[in-house]
């Protein structure tokens, strides 16, 4: 993760929460309703936590108390760091796309229900 664990978590959840507000204020038409924000923000929190879990999954089986070999330790760390960065950026893009789809679906359902 390029920013550390807690800043990465804040960025993923913040991106997920920012999408409904951007959708509501930039989408043409009237979207600013309480049910829209309730549904999309709850979905954003769930989606952000899931994206963080998915991007941090490679850290699950890594131990820090074992012996470190003098050969290849730096290369292994650089490879893991690159892998975590790629997973983080993929998760950030996926969060925004899925959250946009949730906003669009919620808007479509609410526009059919409400007159």
SEVEX-90157 format. One record per atom (N, C-alpha, C): atom name; x, y, z. Coordinates in steps of 0.001 Angstrom, whole numbers, always signed. Each point is the difference from the previous one (the first is absolute). Layout:
<pts>
CA/X/Y/Z
...
</pts>
This chain:
<pts>
N/+844/-1169/+0
CA/-844/+1169/+0
C/+886/+1227/+0
N/-251/+874/-920
CA/+929/+1115/-160
C/-34/+1030/+1120
N/-1063/+64/+776
CA/-115/+1041/+1025
C/+0/-548/+1422
N/+192/-1277/+177
CA/-124/-613/+1309
C/-1403/-542/+178
N/-249/-684/+1091
CA/-1276/-689/+173
C/-1154/+965/+276
N/+113/+840/+1015
CA/-1118/+885/+350
C/-276/+1080/-1049
N/+1017/+654/-570
CA/-316/+953/-1072
C/-618/-675/-1222
N/+437/-1218/-316
CA/-609/-721/-1121
C/-1455/-313/+292
N/-295/-380/+1237
CA/-1389/-252/+381
C/-836/+1263/-123
N/+544/+1114/+464
CA/-729/+1264/-83
C/-215/+421/-1451
N/+974/-236/-852
CA/-135/+374/-1407
C/-1059/-852/-681
N/+9/-1312/+226
CA/-986/-872/-639
C/-1419/+312/+468
N/-189/+161/+1293
CA/-1336/+312/+519
C/-402/+1419/-415
N/+941/+930/+7
CA/-295/+1366/-429
C/-396/+78/-1465
N/+680/-760/-864
CA/-392/-42/-1406
C/-1406/-561/-164
N/-285/-1056/+756
CA/-1319/-621/-98
C/-1095/+952/+478
N/+275/+796/+1009
CA/-1004/+940/+516
C/-96/+1238/-898
N/+1081/+392/-652
CA/-21/+1191/-845
C/-809/-203/-1278
N/-55/-1217/-495
CA/-708/-251/-1260
C/-1491/+340/+94
N/-744/-406/+1060
CA/-1414/+387/+45
C/-228/+1511/+23
N/+853/+730/+688
CA/-158/+1449/+38
C/+292/+611/-1369
N/+1049/-468/-655
CA/+297/+490/-1344
C/-1125/-366/-960
N/-522/-1213/+117
CA/-1110/-430/-851
C/-1229/+867/+248
N/-317/+271/+1239
CA/-1211/+755/+326
C/+90/+1450/-458
N/+1169/+595/+76
CA/+103/+1416/-321
C/+413/+263/-1445
N/+507/-1002/-706
CA/+416/+202/-1385
C/-935/-660/-1008
N/-817/-941/+440
CA/-897/-692/-917
C/-1172/+909/-347
N/-368/+66/-1281
CA/-1137/+847/-351
C/-1306/-585/+542
N/-812/+841/+518
CA/-1248/-455/+588
C/+58/+97/+1509
N/-1085/-340/+629
CA/-98/+116/+1456
C/+358/-1339/+647
N/+1135/-46/+691
CA/+453/-1223/+650
C/+118/+192/+1501
N/-59/+1208/+487
CA/+298/+305/+1400
C/-1151/-397/+917
N/-59/-1269/+353
CA/-1027/-464/+925
C/+656/-823/+1103
N/-653/-32/+1144
CA/+556/-714/+1148
C/+135/-1500/-251
N/-977/-688/-593
CA/+183/-1441/-234
C/+1180/-306/-919
N/+243/+870/-975
CA/+1140/-200/-895
C/+1302/+17/+780
N/+160/+1003/+862
CA/+1239/+104/+766
C/+130/-1109/+1031
N/-1088/-418/+609
CA/+69/-1088/+982
C/+456/-1290/-666
N/-612/-350/-1107
CA/+340/-1253/-686
C/+1425/+41/-533
N/+369/+1090/-653
CA/+1318/+36/-631
C/+1138/+152/+1005
N/-220/+692/+1095
CA/+1081/+139/+978
C/+200/-1297/+784
N/-1077/-699/+312
CA/+160/-1315/+644
C/+717/-956/-945
N/-382/+13/-1269
CA/+698/-836/-985
C/+1456/+425/-138
N/+270/+1298/+85
CA/+1372/+491/-107
C/+861/-486/+1154
N/-534/+24/+1197
CA/+766/-485/+1154
C/+304/-1486/-136
N/-980/-781/-390
CA/+212/-1440/-180
C/+1003/-254/-1116
N/-147/+700/-1107
CA/+901/-166/-1133
C/+1418/+435/+332
N/+159/+1101/+719
CA/+1333/+462/+375
C/+718/-961/+921
N/-728/-574/+955
CA/+610/-976/+914
C/+374/-1268/-759
N/-860/-455/-901
CA/+319/-1186/-793
C/+1207/+244/-892
N/+88/+1182/-621
CA/+1148/+313/-853
C/+1292/+42/+813
N/-66/+528/+1205
CA/+1186/+12/+863
C/+409/-1417/+367
N/-971/-834/+344
CA/+308/-1391/+326
C/+637/-692/-1200
N/-552/+214/-1189
CA/+545/-651/-1184
C/+1410/+484/-316
N/+239/+1298/+129
CA/+1330/+516/-342
C/+1050/-366/+1034
N/-418/-307/+1231
CA/+958/-364/+1049
C/+138/-1508/+177
N/-692/-784/-789
CA/+54/-1453/+135
C/+1409/-580/-121
N/+879/+496/-875
CA/+1346/-568/-70
C/+804/+147/+1292
N/-393/+899/+883
CA/+724/+177/+1261
C/-366/-1050/+1039
N/-993/-807/-272
CA/-503/-945/+990
C/+1032/-1064/+389
N/+757/-509/-938
CA/+909/-1104/+296
C/+1457/+428/+106
N/+243/+1257/+224
CA/+1377/+478/+103
C/+360/+165/+1465
N/+1084/-618/+399
CA/+463/+131/+1375
C/+1169/+953/+86
N/+153/+645/+1139
CA/+1124/+930/+151
C/+1013/-500/+1022
N/-291/-1120/+666
CA/+907/-458/+1047
C/+949/-1094/-466
N/-152/-470/-1213
CA/+864/-1076/-489
C/+1364/+518/-414
N/+937/-908/-241
CA/+1333/+405/-429
C/-40/+585/-1413
N/+819/+994/-233
CA/+71/+660/-1294
C/+1282/-445/-681
N/-149/-485/-1213
CA/+1198/-384/-743
C/+651/+1247/-572
N/+1297/-34/-120
CA/+716/+1185/-477
C/-108/+151/-1512
N/-353/-1057/-692
CA/-108/+83/-1455
C/-1466/+60/-403
N/-328/+977/-764
CA/-1345/+95/-554
C/-1041/+640/+894
N/+351/+474/+1167
CA/-998/+595/+884
C/-521/+1315/-566
N/+870/+819/-549
CA/-427/+1274/-571
C/-853/-186/-1238
N/+351/-976/-824
CA/-770/-266/-1211
C/-1394/-519/+350
N/-81/-837/+1008
CA/-1292/-531/+419
C/-886/+1111/+561
N/+591/+891/+776
CA/-767/+1116/+558
C/-491/+931/-1099
N/+860/+295/-971
CA/-397/+878/-1102
C/-1120/-637/-820
N/+78/-1304/-198
CA/-1047/-692/-735
C/-1319/+44/+759
N/+38/-212/+1313
CA/-1220/+66/+810
C/-575/+1407/+8
N/+870/+1000/+120
CA/-471/+1382/-1
C/-658/+361/-1333
N/+592/-442/-1095
CA/-596/+237/-1313
C/-1341/-704/-150
N/-70/-1225/+508
CA/-1256/-760/-55
C/-1095/+684/+819
N/+333/+463/+1184
CA/-982/+690/+838
C/-450/+1324/-630
N/+925/+713/-632
CA/-369/+1253/-663
C/-959/-258/-1153
N/+275/-1027/-786
CA/-891/-328/-1111
C/-1381/-393/+501
N/-41/-787/+1060
CA/-1293/-400/+562
C/-757/+1200/+562
N/+712/+929/+615
CA/-651/+1190/+541
C/-598/+851/-1114
N/+756/+254/-1050
CA/-512/+830/-1092
C/-1154/-688/-726
N/+89/-1302/-164
CA/-1112/-742/-601
C/-1238/+86/+894
N/+198/-150/+1310
CA/-1131/+93/+936
C/-612/+1390/-23
N/+818/+1046/-93
CA/-526/+1368/-45
C/-845/+216/-1253
N/+468/-469/-1143
CA/-782/+142/-1236
C/-1272/-837/+65
N/+97/-1215/+519
CA/-1174/-863/+105
C/-1027/+584/+957
N/+448/+590/+1095
CA/-920/+623/+959
C/-786/+1111/-682
N/+677/+837/-760
CA/-700/+1102/-644
C/-981/-498/-1062
N/+397/-987/-785
CA/-897/-511/-1032
C/-1212/-720/+590
N/+231/-837/+999
CA/-1116/-720/+611
C/-908/+964/+747
N/+568/+972/+660
CA/-827/+964/+713
C/-812/+855/-975
N/+551/+320/-1153
CA/-771/+712/-1012
C/-1166/-862/-484
N/+245/-1299/-183
CA/-1079/-902/-408
C/-1080/-90/+1076
N/+403/-30/+1269
CA/-974/-13/+1100
C/-807/+1295/+4
N/+661/+1128/-219
CA/-713/+1284/-49
C/-986/+30/-1156
N/+427/-473/-1150
CA/-877/+4/-1167
C/-1212/-903/+235
N/+222/-1197/+539
CA/-1107/-924/+265
C/-942/+559/+1066
N/+550/+584/+1044
CA/-836/+583/+1048
C/-815/+1169/-547
N/+625/+817/-815
CA/-717/+1125/-611
C/-1116/-506/-905
N/+264/-1054/-762
CA/-1025/-545/-898
C/-1179/-565/+792
N/+309/-718/+1069
CA/-1082/-581/+816
C/-800/+1086/+708
N/+681/+981/+573
CA/-699/+1063/+709
C/-795/+899/-943
N/+458/+175/-1221
CA/-759/+832/-938
C/-1260/-705/-483
N/-14/-1329/+12
CA/-1206/-745/-361
C/-971/-83/+1145
N/+507/-38/+1226
CA/-867/-124/+1172
C/-659/+1330/+325
N/+790/+1050/+53
CA/-530/+1320/+370
C/-571/+698/-1239
N/-1096/+690/+139
CA/-582/+703/-1162
C/+779/+1224/-400
</pts>
